[in-house]
Amino acid sequence: MKYYLIAGEASGDLHASNLMAELKKEDPDVDFRFLGGDLMQSVGGRLVKHYREMAFMGVVPVLLHLPTILRTMQICRKDIRRYRPDAVILIDYPGFNLKIAKYVKTELKLPVYYYISPKIWAWKQYRIKYFRRYVDRMYCILPFEEAFYRKLDYPVDYVGNPSVDSVAQYRDESSRQPDAFRQDEGLSSGIPIIALLAGSRRQEIKDNLPTMLQVVSAYSNYQAVIAGAPGIDKAYYNLFTQGYPVKIVFGKTYPLLQHSTAALVTSGTATLETALFRVPQVVCYYTPLAKLCGFIFHRFFHTPYISLVNLIAGKEVVPELFADRFSKKAIHAALECILYDPACRSRMLSDYDEVIRVLGEPGASQRVARLLPKRPKICT
């Protein structure tokens, strides 16, 4: 079997690599070609473009890099045509992937499978028409998505959440090894940690990390540790950390969370991973034109929450300080609550347990690998 996969950011690289590993178990002779990252490359196959060349967020960055994006799309189309895979597997990243899906389905007549649904339940519901036309099957990782798509008369499969898999695998592996995280990273063994997860993109880090650092600098009895994002070098973080007694760790987000008492987290997969480690958190997400963004979110989005934890729970489990709610004062107050109010911490941890129950058992990548047809038929 030959698969062509496209993942446009760090989380997609992680989940795609896990799926590739499971497909390899099912078929040792499987061949991969992909747009993705280092984790996918470590599984095997041919990396065509790294996601670092594709991960642009926001209207202005996308417009500024439009020639690069269009060039990458053209390279991708030609490469798929030349490779002629048995199937194309798309991982989230809808702005790019839906255009590829259209090309693959209409021009090449190849099967298209989507793993990790774009968030059309939040906005851009019109994209459902693209799924109907160009996607053979959707594999979803959030439990409420199955009911959402059912209302739109579009059958999907809920396969479980890959973050559950990743955390379970980490816990299993770490349980068999000595715990040397604090020692290896030069962290004090007796001082509790506040983890700072400021996003995976440069713009997110630039927007959120400075305020996070200002807030945690008031807590001299805690040590602040930044989870360095894949593809972002230490020099970039140093632009914002000068004068702050803060450590940065790379490739060790899970050990960091395992050792943390609390966390400030920019919305995304990190909010769910933080919950899976049962670390009380505050979601912080800066937006320009805060009042306008807040108005647009409440008026035009189809969901009351931005964090995966709250979306899965169907209620506010973790405070979401974004748009016009984002401020140093608000983040400080929310952090005070989860650090020093036992009832606040206990309530959040109890709600985490319910979220973990709803997500189900590990095995998402394995389920997708088994659901994917082993001999997909060429569409006529």
C-alpha atoms as a printed R data frame, in Angstrom:
    type eleno elety resid chain resno       x      y       z
1   ATOM     1    CA   MET     A     1   0.000  0.000   0.000
2   ATOM     2    CA   LYS     A     2   1.109  3.531  -0.787
3   ATOM     3    CA   TYR     A     3  -0.200  6.427   1.291
4   ATOM     4    CA   TYR     A     4   0.279 10.153   0.794
5   ATOM     5    CA   LEU     A     5  -0.229 12.149   4.019
6   ATOM     6    CA   ILE     A     6  -0.431 15.889   4.630
7   ATOM     7    CA   ALA     A     7   0.034 17.456   8.077
8   ATOM     8    CA   GLY     A     8   0.573 21.203   8.261
9   ATOM     9    CA   GLU     A     9   1.623 21.759  11.883
10  ATOM    10    CA   ALA     A    10   3.276 20.180  14.932
11  ATOM    11    CA   SER     A    11   0.197 18.433  16.351
12  ATOM    12    CA   GLY     A    12  -0.647 17.016  12.925
13  ATOM    13    CA   ASP     A    13   2.914 15.716  12.615
14  ATOM    14    CA   LEU     A    14   2.517 13.903  15.948
15  ATOM    15    CA   HIS     A    15  -0.840 12.319  15.163
16  ATOM    16    CA   ALA     A    16   0.117 11.419  11.603
17  ATOM    17    CA   SER     A    17   3.321  9.743  12.819
18  ATOM    18    CA   ASN     A    18   1.326  7.590  15.247
19  ATOM    19    CA   LEU     A    19  -1.074  6.599  12.476
20  ATOM    20    CA   MET     A    20   1.845  5.757  10.173
21  ATOM    21    CA   ALA     A    21   3.363  3.541  12.867
22  ATOM    22    CA   GLU     A    22   0.066  1.638  13.182
23  ATOM    23    CA   LEU     A    23  -0.268  1.288   9.406
24  ATOM    24    CA   LYS     A    24   3.257 -0.118   9.375
25  ATOM    25    CA   LYS     A    25   2.205 -2.774  11.889
26  ATOM    26    CA   GLU     A    26  -0.737 -3.687   9.658
27  ATOM    27    CA   ASP     A    27   1.427 -3.771   6.521
28  ATOM    28    CA   PRO     A    28   5.230 -3.983   6.928
29  ATOM    29    CA   ASP     A    29   5.649 -3.172   3.221
30  ATOM    30    CA   VAL     A    30   3.628  0.045   3.395
31  ATOM    31    CA   ASP     A    31   5.165  3.067   1.652
32  ATOM    32    CA   PHE     A    32   4.689  6.680   2.750
33  ATOM    33    CA   ARG     A    33   5.224 10.021   1.106
34  ATOM    34    CA   PHE     A    34   4.186 13.150   2.956
35  ATOM    35    CA   LEU     A    35   4.140 16.814   3.827
36  ATOM    36    CA   GLY     A    36   4.802 16.839   7.548
37  ATOM    37    CA   GLY     A    37   7.565 16.932  10.103
38  ATOM    38    CA   ASP     A    38  10.354 15.193  11.962
39  ATOM    39    CA   LEU     A    39   8.106 12.713  13.776
40  ATOM    40    CA   MET     A    40   6.603 11.456  10.531
41  ATOM    41    CA   GLN     A    41  10.073 11.236   9.027
42  ATOM    42    CA   SER     A    42  11.251  9.121  11.964
43  ATOM    43    CA   VAL     A    43   8.608  6.492  11.105
44  ATOM    44    CA   GLY     A    44   9.849  6.225   7.522
45  ATOM    45    CA   GLY     A    45   8.987  7.278   4.004
46  ATOM    46    CA   ARG     A    46   9.810 10.416   2.049
47  ATOM    47    CA   LEU     A    47   9.362 13.930   3.451
48  ATOM    48    CA   VAL     A    48   8.482 16.268   0.582
49  ATOM    49    CA   LYS     A    49   7.953 19.512   2.541
50  ATOM    50    CA   HIS     A    50   8.364 20.300   6.220
51  ATOM    51    CA   TYR     A    51   5.381 21.859   7.997
52  ATOM    52    CA   ARG     A    52   7.633 24.767   9.064
53  ATOM    53    CA   GLU     A    53   7.265 25.992   5.480
54  ATOM    54    CA   MET     A    54   3.466 25.792   5.729
55  ATOM    55    CA   ALA     A    55   2.384 26.826   9.249
56  ATOM    56    CA   PHE     A    56   1.133 30.376   8.765
57  ATOM    57    CA   MET     A    57  -1.661 31.575  11.033
58  ATOM    58    CA   GLY     A    58  -3.925 34.591  10.628
59  ATOM    59    CA   VAL     A    59  -5.021 36.650   7.649
60  ATOM    60    CA   VAL     A    60  -1.954 38.910   7.412
61  ATOM    61    CA   PRO     A    61   0.716 36.166   7.703
62  ATOM    62    CA   VAL     A    62  -1.152 34.049   5.146
63  ATOM    63    CA   LEU     A    63  -1.337 36.963   2.696
64  ATOM    64    CA   LEU     A    64   2.339 37.810   3.201
65  ATOM    65    CA   HIS     A    65   3.343 34.205   2.518
66  ATOM    66    CA   LEU     A    66   0.757 33.503  -0.177
67  ATOM    67    CA   PRO     A    67   3.361 32.873  -2.930
68  ATOM    68    CA   THR     A    68   5.062 30.275  -0.707
69  ATOM    69    CA   ILE     A    69   1.748 28.600   0.108
70  ATOM    70    CA   LEU     A    70   0.672 28.479  -3.538
71  ATOM    71    CA   ARG     A    71   4.076 27.146  -4.584
72  ATOM    72    CA   THR     A    72   3.878 24.405  -1.937
73  ATOM    73    CA   MET     A    73   0.377 23.490  -3.090
74  ATOM    74    CA   GLN     A    74   1.564 23.189  -6.672
75  ATOM    75    CA   ILE     A    75   4.503 21.010  -5.612
76  ATOM    76    CA   CYS     A    76   2.129 18.838  -3.591
77  ATOM    77    CA   ARG     A    77  -0.297 18.332  -6.483
78  ATOM    78    CA   LYS     A    78   2.462 17.374  -8.896
79  ATOM    79    CA   ASP     A    79   4.030 15.053  -6.349
80  ATOM    80    CA   ILE     A    80   0.767 13.202  -5.664
81  ATOM    81    CA   ARG     A    81   0.172 12.795  -9.399
82  ATOM    82    CA   ARG     A    82   3.677 11.413  -9.866
83  ATOM    83    CA   TYR     A    83   3.520  9.123  -6.798
84  ATOM    84    CA   ARG     A    84   0.022  7.840  -7.533
85  ATOM    85    CA   PRO     A    85  -0.800  6.583  -4.014
86  ATOM    86    CA   ASP     A    86  -3.494  4.073  -3.134
87  ATOM    87    CA   ALA     A    87  -5.042  6.749  -0.895
88  ATOM    88    CA   VAL     A    88  -4.456 10.276   0.374
89  ATOM    89    CA   ILE     A    89  -4.800 10.902   4.109
90  ATOM    90    CA   LEU     A    90  -5.340 14.501   5.237
91  ATOM    91    CA   ILE     A    91  -4.742 15.602   8.821
92  ATOM    92    CA   ASP     A    92  -6.696 18.730   9.871
93  ATOM    93    CA   TYR     A    93  -5.125 21.878   8.217
94  ATOM    94    CA   PRO     A    94  -8.286 22.623   6.182
95  ATOM    95    CA   GLY     A    95  -7.290 25.741   4.224
96  ATOM    96    CA   PHE     A    96  -4.663 23.737   2.383
97  ATOM    97    CA   ASN     A    97  -6.013 20.206   2.623
98  ATOM    98    CA   LEU     A    98  -9.488 20.829   1.256
99  ATOM    99    CA   LYS     A    99  -7.982 22.269  -1.921
100 ATOM   100    CA   ILE     A   100  -5.802 19.187  -2.232
101 ATOM   101    CA   ALA     A   101  -8.836 16.967  -1.590
102 ATOM   102    CA   LYS     A   102 -10.701 18.603  -4.463
103 ATOM   103    CA   TYR     A   103  -7.758 18.120  -6.819
104 ATOM   104    CA   VAL     A   104  -7.137 14.496  -5.807
105 ATOM   105    CA   LYS     A   105 -10.805 13.548  -6.095
106 ATOM   106    CA   THR     A   106 -11.715 15.373  -9.287
107 ATOM   107    CA   GLU     A   107  -8.468 15.185 -11.258
108 ATOM   108    CA   LEU     A   108  -6.790 11.989 -10.062
109 ATOM   109    CA   LYS     A   109  -9.892 10.015  -8.985
110 ATOM   110    CA   LEU     A   110  -8.104  8.707  -5.876
111 ATOM   111    CA   PRO     A   111  -9.649  7.905  -2.465
112 ATOM   112    CA   VAL     A   112  -9.381 10.669   0.141
113 ATOM   113    CA   TYR     A   113  -9.601 10.108   3.900
114 ATOM   114    CA   TYR     A   114  -9.622 12.829   6.543
115 ATOM   115    CA   TYR     A   115  -8.175 12.187   9.999
116 ATOM   116    CA   ILE     A   116  -8.944 14.885  12.587
117 ATOM   117    CA   SER     A   117 -11.854 16.981  11.424
118 ATOM   118    CA   PRO     A   118 -11.474 20.694  10.779
119 ATOM   119    CA   LYS     A   119 -13.424 22.649  13.387
120 ATOM   120    CA   ILE     A   120 -16.454 23.449  11.251
121 ATOM   121    CA   TRP     A   121 -18.620 23.012  14.349
122 ATOM   122    CA   ALA     A   122 -17.137 26.331  15.504
123 ATOM   123    CA   TRP     A   123 -17.366 28.210  12.214
124 ATOM   124    CA   LYS     A   124 -17.324 27.743   8.442
125 ATOM   125    CA   GLN     A   125 -20.025 25.083   8.466
126 ATOM   126    CA   TYR     A   126 -20.338 25.589   4.714
127 ATOM   127    CA   ARG     A   127 -17.223 23.415   4.385
128 ATOM   128    CA   ILE     A   128 -19.454 20.377   4.856
129 ATOM   129    CA   LYS     A   129 -20.175 20.514   1.111
130 ATOM   130    CA   TYR     A   130 -16.461 19.943   0.411
131 ATOM   131    CA   PHE     A   131 -16.423 16.902   2.667
132 ATOM   132    CA   ARG     A   132 -19.448 15.449   0.904
133 ATOM   133    CA   ARG     A   133 -17.882 15.957  -2.512
134 ATOM   134    CA   TYR     A   134 -14.226 15.187  -1.959
135 ATOM   135    CA   VAL     A   135 -13.762 13.075   1.202
136 ATOM   136    CA   ASP     A   136 -14.550  9.355   1.256
137 ATOM   137    CA   ARG     A   137 -14.556  9.077   5.044
138 ATOM   138    CA   MET     A   138 -13.937 11.307   8.029
139 ATOM   139    CA   TYR     A   139 -12.304 10.012  11.221
140 ATOM   140    CA   CYS     A   140 -13.045 12.314  14.177
141 ATOM   141    CA   ILE     A   141 -11.183 12.659  17.483
142 ATOM   142    CA   LEU     A   142 -13.667 14.665  19.561
143 ATOM   143    CA   PRO     A   143 -16.690 12.808  20.966
144 ATOM   144    CA   PHE     A   144 -19.242 15.530  20.206
145 ATOM   145    CA   GLU     A   145 -18.290 15.657  16.509
146 ATOM   146    CA   GLU     A   146 -20.148 12.462  15.661
147 ATOM   147    CA   ALA     A   147 -23.487 13.945  16.762
148 ATOM   148    CA   PHE     A   148 -22.671 17.246  15.049
149 ATOM   149    CA   TYR     A   149 -22.074 15.590  11.698
150 ATOM   150    CA   ARG     A   150 -25.087 13.327  12.134
151 ATOM   151    CA   LYS     A   151 -27.283 16.445  12.206
152 ATOM   152    CA   LEU     A   152 -25.718 17.449   8.891
153 ATOM   153    CA   ASP     A   153 -26.463 13.975   7.474
154 ATOM   154    CA   TYR     A   154 -22.778 13.197   7.014
155 ATOM   155    CA   PRO     A   155 -21.655  9.911   8.618
156 ATOM   156    CA   VAL     A   156 -18.279  9.933  10.375
157 ATOM   157    CA   ASP     A   157 -16.367  7.653  12.741
158 ATOM   158    CA   TYR     A   158 -15.331  8.733  16.243
159 ATOM   159    CA   VAL     A   159 -12.078  6.849  16.767
160 ATOM   160    CA   GLY     A   160 -10.996  8.215  20.145
161 ATOM   161    CA   ASN     A   161  -8.489 10.971  20.795
162 ATOM   162    CA   PRO     A   162  -4.805 10.605  19.836
163 ATOM   163    CA   SER     A   163  -3.727 12.759  22.781
164 ATOM   164    CA   VAL     A   164  -5.109 10.015  25.047
165 ATOM   165    CA   ASP     A   165  -2.850  7.582  23.181
166 ATOM   166    CA   SER     A   166   0.213  9.812  23.446
167 ATOM   167    CA   VAL     A   167  -0.207 10.474  27.158
168 ATOM   168    CA   ALA     A   168  -0.896  6.801  27.911
169 ATOM   169    CA   GLN     A   169   2.186  5.756  25.956
170 ATOM   170    CA   TYR     A   170   4.325  8.327  27.750
171 ATOM   171    CA   ARG     A   171   3.063  7.216  31.159
172 ATOM   172    CA   ASP     A   172   3.776  3.583  30.326
173 ATOM   173    CA   GLU     A   173   7.307  4.311  29.140
174 ATOM   174    CA   SER     A   174   8.155  6.737  31.964
175 ATOM   175    CA   SER     A   175   6.960  4.254  34.598
176 ATOM   176    CA   ARG     A   176   9.786  1.939  33.561
177 ATOM   177    CA   GLN     A   177  12.525  4.584  33.789
178 ATOM   178    CA   PRO     A   178  14.067  6.625  36.620
179 ATOM   179    CA   ASP     A   179  12.533 10.092  36.889
180 ATOM   180    CA   ALA     A   180  15.407 12.500  36.240
181 ATOM   181    CA   PHE     A   181  13.505 15.378  34.614
182 ATOM   182    CA   ARG     A   182  14.200 18.045  37.242
183 ATOM   183    CA   GLN     A   183  17.823 17.046  37.572
184 ATOM   184    CA   ASP     A   184  18.391 16.916  33.799
185 ATOM   185    CA   GLU     A   185  16.855 20.358  33.282
186 ATOM   186    CA   GLY     A   186  18.517 22.019  36.281
187 ATOM   187    CA   LEU     A   187  15.237 22.539  38.125
188 ATOM   188    CA   SER     A   188  14.931 22.741  41.890
189 ATOM   189    CA   SER     A   189  13.496 19.569  43.399
190 ATOM   190    CA   GLY     A   190  11.729 21.437  46.208
191 ATOM   191    CA   ILE     A   191  10.030 24.310  44.355
192 ATOM   192    CA   PRO     A   192   6.682 23.706  42.574
193 ATOM   193    CA   ILE     A   193   6.474 24.412  38.841
194 ATOM   194    CA   ILE     A   194   4.157 26.623  36.808
195 ATOM   195    CA   ALA     A   195   4.269 25.461  33.189
196 ATOM   196    CA   LEU     A   196   3.957 27.986  30.370
197 ATOM   197    CA   LEU     A   197   2.631 26.572  27.086
198 ATOM   198    CA   ALA     A   198   2.467 29.628  24.855
199 ATOM   199    CA   GLY     A   199   1.580 28.003  21.531
200 ATOM   200    CA   SER     A   200   3.374 26.301  18.666
201 ATOM   201    CA   ARG     A   201   3.683 29.250  16.275
202 ATOM   202    CA   ARG     A   202   5.900 32.313  16.485
203 ATOM   203    CA   GLN     A   203   2.960 34.715  16.419
204 ATOM   204    CA   GLU     A   204   1.222 32.908  19.293
205 ATOM   205    CA   ILE     A   205   4.402 32.975  21.363
206 ATOM   206    CA   LYS     A   206   4.967 36.660  20.614
207 ATOM   207    CA   ASP     A   207   1.388 37.514  21.588
208 ATOM   208    CA   ASN     A   208   1.026 35.393  24.729
209 ATOM   209    CA   LEU     A   209   4.377 34.685  26.360
210 ATOM   210    CA   PRO     A   210   5.229 38.252  27.502
211 ATOM   211    CA   THR     A   211   2.008 38.549  29.529
212 ATOM   212    CA   MET     A   212   2.396 35.035  30.912
213 ATOM   213    CA   LEU     A   213   5.908 35.918  32.107
214 ATOM   214    CA   GLN     A   214   4.696 39.136  33.728
215 ATOM   215    CA   VAL     A   215   2.060 37.189  35.658
216 ATOM   216    CA   VAL     A   216   4.288 34.344  36.918
217 ATOM   217    CA   SER     A   217   7.083 36.732  37.898
218 ATOM   218    CA   ALA     A   218   4.917 37.662  40.905
219 ATOM   219    CA   TYR     A   219   5.192 34.084  42.250
220 ATOM   220    CA   SER     A   220   8.712 33.865  43.651
221 ATOM   221    CA   ASN     A   221   7.834 30.650  45.509
222 ATOM   222    CA   TYR     A   222   7.252 28.873  42.184
223 ATOM   223    CA   GLN     A   223   9.588 28.197  39.268
224 ATOM   224    CA   ALA     A   224   8.299 29.005  35.784
225 ATOM   225    CA   VAL     A   225   9.202 26.642  32.951
226 ATOM   226    CA   ILE     A   226   8.400 27.202  29.266
227 ATOM   227    CA   ALA     A   227   7.552 24.251  27.021
228 ATOM   228    CA   GLY     A   228   9.533 24.997  23.871
229 ATOM   229    CA   ALA     A   229   7.570 24.350  20.689
230 ATOM   230    CA   PRO     A   230   8.921 22.081  17.919
231 ATOM   231    CA   GLY     A   231  10.566 24.103  15.176
232 ATOM   232    CA   ILE     A   232  11.051 27.224  17.331
233 ATOM   233    CA   ASP     A   233  14.648 27.798  18.418
234 ATOM   234    CA   LYS     A   234  15.734 28.999  21.834
235 ATOM   235    CA   ALA     A   235  16.961 32.312  20.430
236 ATOM   236    CA   TYR     A   236  13.383 33.279  19.605
237 ATOM   237    CA   TYR     A   237  12.217 32.618  23.169
238 ATOM   238    CA   ASN     A   238  15.177 34.607  24.469
239 ATOM   239    CA   LEU     A   239  13.689 37.709  22.835
240 ATOM   240    CA   PHE     A   240  10.959 37.613  25.503
241 ATOM   241    CA   THR     A   241  12.599 35.974  28.519
242 ATOM   242    CA   GLN     A   242  15.361 38.491  29.208
243 ATOM   243    CA   GLY     A   243  15.234 39.511  32.880
244 ATOM   244    CA   TYR     A   244  12.956 36.660  33.942
245 ATOM   245    CA   PRO     A   245  14.179 33.669  36.004
246 ATOM   246    CA   VAL     A   246  12.580 31.152  33.673
247 ATOM   247    CA   LYS     A   247  13.746 27.863  32.170
248 ATOM   248    CA   ILE     A   248  12.930 26.559  28.673
249 ATOM   249    CA   VAL     A   249  12.674 22.834  27.903
250 ATOM   250    CA   PHE     A   250  12.393 21.357  24.423
251 ATOM   251    CA   GLY     A   251  10.873 18.004  23.535
252 ATOM   252    CA   LYS     A   252   9.798 17.459  27.156
253 ATOM   253    CA   THR     A   253   6.294 18.900  27.387
254 ATOM   254    CA   TYR     A   254   4.884 15.725  28.927
255 ATOM   255    CA   PRO     A   255   7.551 15.439  31.653
256 ATOM   256    CA   LEU     A   256   7.013 19.142  32.351
257 ATOM   257    CA   LEU     A   257   3.270 18.677  32.772
258 ATOM   258    CA   GLN     A   258   3.811 15.595  34.898
259 ATOM   259    CA   HIS     A   259   5.851 17.730  37.324
260 ATOM   260    CA   SER     A   260   3.717 20.900  37.233
261 ATOM   261    CA   THR     A   261   1.381 22.278  39.881
262 ATOM   262    CA   ALA     A   262  -0.412 24.641  37.469
263 ATOM   263    CA   ALA     A   263  -0.174 25.848  33.886
264 ATOM   264    CA   LEU     A   264  -0.882 28.849  31.691
265 ATOM   265    CA   VAL     A   265  -1.850 27.460  28.289
266 ATOM   266    CA   THR     A   266  -2.598 28.943  24.908
267 ATOM   267    CA   SER     A   267  -5.673 27.252  23.459
268 ATOM   268    CA   GLY     A   268  -5.177 24.170  21.318
269 ATOM   269    CA   THR     A   269  -4.278 20.530  21.807
270 ATOM   270    CA   ALA     A   270  -2.123 21.624  24.770
271 ATOM   271    CA   THR     A   271  -5.221 22.425  26.828
272 ATOM   272    CA   LEU     A   272  -6.426 18.839  26.472
273 ATOM   273    CA   GLU     A   273  -2.988 17.365  27.179
274 ATOM   274    CA   THR     A   274  -2.769 19.494  30.325
275 ATOM   275    CA   ALA     A   275  -6.127 18.113  31.454
276 ATOM   276    CA   LEU     A   276  -5.036 14.534  30.738
277 ATOM   277    CA   PHE     A   277  -2.123 15.114  33.131
278 ATOM   278    CA   ARG     A   278  -4.638 16.588  35.620
279 ATOM   279    CA   VAL     A   279  -2.797 19.908  35.887
280 ATOM   280    CA   PRO     A   280  -5.082 22.855  36.782
281 ATOM   281    CA   GLN     A   281  -4.793 25.465  34.040
282 ATOM   282    CA   VAL     A   282  -5.733 28.901  32.814
283 ATOM   283    CA   VAL     A   283  -6.304 29.286  29.072
284 ATOM   284    CA   CYS     A   284  -4.751 32.528  27.802
285 ATOM   285    CA   TYR     A   285  -5.121 33.668  24.217
286 ATOM   286    CA   TYR     A   286  -4.335 37.190  23.080
287 ATOM   287    CA   THR     A   287  -6.075 38.607  20.026
288 ATOM   288    CA   PRO     A   288  -5.574 42.017  18.390
289 ATOM   289    CA   LEU     A   289  -8.646 44.251  18.352
290 ATOM   290    CA   ALA     A   290  -9.824 42.414  21.446
291 ATOM   291    CA   LYS     A   291 -13.319 43.885  21.727
292 ATOM   292    CA   LEU     A   292 -14.047 43.341  18.043
293 ATOM   293    CA   CYS     A   293 -12.755 39.741  18.210
294 ATOM   294    CA   GLY     A   294 -14.869 39.097  21.285
295 ATOM   295    CA   PHE     A   295 -17.938 40.476  19.512
296 ATOM   296    CA   ILE     A   296 -17.284 38.340  16.416
297 ATOM   297    CA   PHE     A   297 -16.782 35.196  18.499
298 ATOM   298    CA   HIS     A   298 -19.993 35.586  20.475
299 ATOM   299    CA   ARG     A   299 -22.050 36.694  17.480
300 ATOM   300    CA   PHE     A   300 -20.811 34.479  14.642
301 ATOM   301    CA   PHE     A   301 -19.204 31.369  16.130
302 ATOM   302    CA   HIS     A   302 -21.368 28.332  16.794
303 ATOM   303    CA   THR     A   303 -19.731 27.357  20.088
304 ATOM   304    CA   PRO     A   304 -19.458 29.137  23.441
305 ATOM   305    CA   TYR     A   305 -15.904 27.873  24.122
306 ATOM   306    CA   ILE     A   306 -12.453 27.876  22.529
307 ATOM   307    CA   SER     A   307 -10.646 25.218  24.588
308 ATOM   308    CA   LEU     A   308 -10.999 21.514  23.885
309 ATOM   309    CA   VAL     A   309 -11.494 20.777  27.581
310 ATOM   310    CA   ASN     A   310 -14.583 22.976  27.815
311 ATOM   311    CA   LEU     A   311 -15.921 21.867  24.441
312 ATOM   312    CA   ILE     A   312 -15.773 18.207  25.443
313 ATOM   313    CA   ALA     A   313 -17.225 18.884  28.896
314 ATOM   314    CA   GLY     A   314 -19.966 21.130  27.503
315 ATOM   315    CA   LYS     A   315 -19.313 23.660  30.254
316 ATOM   316    CA   GLU     A   316 -16.555 25.943  31.538
317 ATOM   317    CA   VAL     A   317 -14.129 23.654  33.324
318 ATOM   318    CA   VAL     A   318 -11.103 25.898  32.759
319 ATOM   319    CA   PRO     A   319 -11.187 29.711  32.567
320 ATOM   320    CA   GLU     A   320 -10.836 31.021  29.009
321 ATOM   321    CA   LEU     A   321  -9.168 34.422  28.970
322 ATOM   322    CA   PHE     A   322  -9.113 35.435  25.333
323 ATOM   323    CA   ALA     A   323 -10.061 38.470  23.237
324 ATOM   324    CA   ASP     A   324 -11.487 41.143  25.565
325 ATOM   325    CA   ARG     A   325 -11.105 38.845  28.613
326 ATOM   326    CA   PHE     A   326  -7.332 38.588  28.157
327 ATOM   327    CA   SER     A   327  -5.382 40.769  30.596
328 ATOM   328    CA   LYS     A   328  -2.574 40.463  33.114
329 ATOM   329    CA   LYS     A   329  -5.021 41.152  35.951
330 ATOM   330    CA   ALA     A   330  -7.514 38.484  34.840
331 ATOM   331    CA   ILE     A   331  -4.815 35.839  34.330
332 ATOM   332    CA   HIS     A   332  -3.345 36.608  37.753
333 ATOM   333    CA   ALA     A   333  -6.749 36.235  39.439
334 ATOM   334    CA   ALA     A   334  -7.455 32.919  37.696
335 ATOM   335    CA   LEU     A   335  -3.997 31.593  38.557
336 ATOM   336    CA   GLU     A   336  -4.465 32.584  42.195
337 ATOM   337    CA   CYS     A   337  -7.645 30.494  42.256
338 ATOM   338    CA   ILE     A   338  -6.075 27.272  40.977
339 ATOM   339    CA   LEU     A   339  -2.960 27.701  43.126
340 ATOM   340    CA   TYR     A   340  -4.448 28.684  46.466
341 ATOM   341    CA   ASP     A   341  -8.158 27.786  46.504
342 ATOM   342    CA   PRO     A   342  -8.530 24.041  47.311
343 ATOM   343    CA   ALA     A   343 -12.172 23.995  46.244
344 ATOM   344    CA   CYS     A   344 -11.292 25.568  42.882
345 ATOM   345    CA   ARG     A   345  -8.543 23.012  42.233
346 ATOM   346    CA   SER     A   346 -10.684 20.106  43.374
347 ATOM   347    CA   ARG     A   347 -13.605 21.130  41.167
348 ATOM   348    CA   MET     A   348 -11.365 21.433  38.096
349 ATOM   349    CA   LEU     A   349  -9.709 18.072  38.719
350 ATOM   350    CA   SER     A   350 -13.083 16.390  39.188
351 ATOM   351    CA   ASP     A   351 -14.282 17.850  35.876
352 ATOM   352    CA   TYR     A   352 -11.050 16.658  34.231
353 ATOM   353    CA   ASP     A   353 -11.896 13.125  35.324
354 ATOM   354    CA   GLU     A   354 -15.252 13.328  33.551
355 ATOM   355    CA   VAL     A   355 -13.596 14.639  30.376
356 ATOM   356    CA   ILE     A   356 -11.112 11.752  30.493
357 ATOM   357    CA   ARG     A   357 -13.994  9.283  30.892
358 ATOM   358    CA   VAL     A   358 -15.876 10.724  27.913
359 ATOM   359    CA   LEU     A   359 -12.792 10.569  25.676
360 ATOM   360    CA   GLY     A   360 -12.568  6.812  26.150
361 ATOM   361    CA   GLU     A   361  -9.705  4.358  26.018
362 ATOM   362    CA   PRO     A   362  -6.444  4.758  24.066
363 ATOM   363    CA   GLY     A   363  -6.221  3.335  20.551
364 ATOM   364    CA   ALA     A   364  -7.251  6.112  18.126
365 ATOM   365    CA   SER     A   365  -4.422  5.564  15.645
366 ATOM   366    CA   GLN     A   366  -4.951  1.813  15.715
367 ATOM   367    CA   ARG     A   367  -8.677  2.225  15.047
368 ATOM   368    CA   VAL     A   368  -8.048  4.499  12.052
369 ATOM   369    CA   ALA     A   369  -5.426  2.105  10.661
370 ATOM   370    CA   ARG     A   370  -7.943 -0.735  10.858
371 ATOM   371    CA   LEU     A   371 -10.794  1.299   9.369
372 ATOM   372    CA   LEU     A   372  -8.788  2.459   6.371
373 ATOM   373    CA   PRO     A   373  -9.479  0.114   3.436
374 ATOM   374    CA   LYS     A   374  -6.439 -1.999   2.753
375 ATOM   375    CA   ARG     A   375  -7.117 -2.090  -0.962
376 ATOM   376    CA   PRO     A   376  -8.984  1.143  -1.739
377 ATOM   377    CA   LYS     A   377 -10.725  1.044  -5.076
378 ATOM   378    CA   ILE     A   378  -9.965  3.778  -7.577
379 ATOM   379    CA   CYS     A   379 -13.011  6.026  -8.003
380 ATOM   380    CA   THR     A   380 -14.549  6.077 -11.464
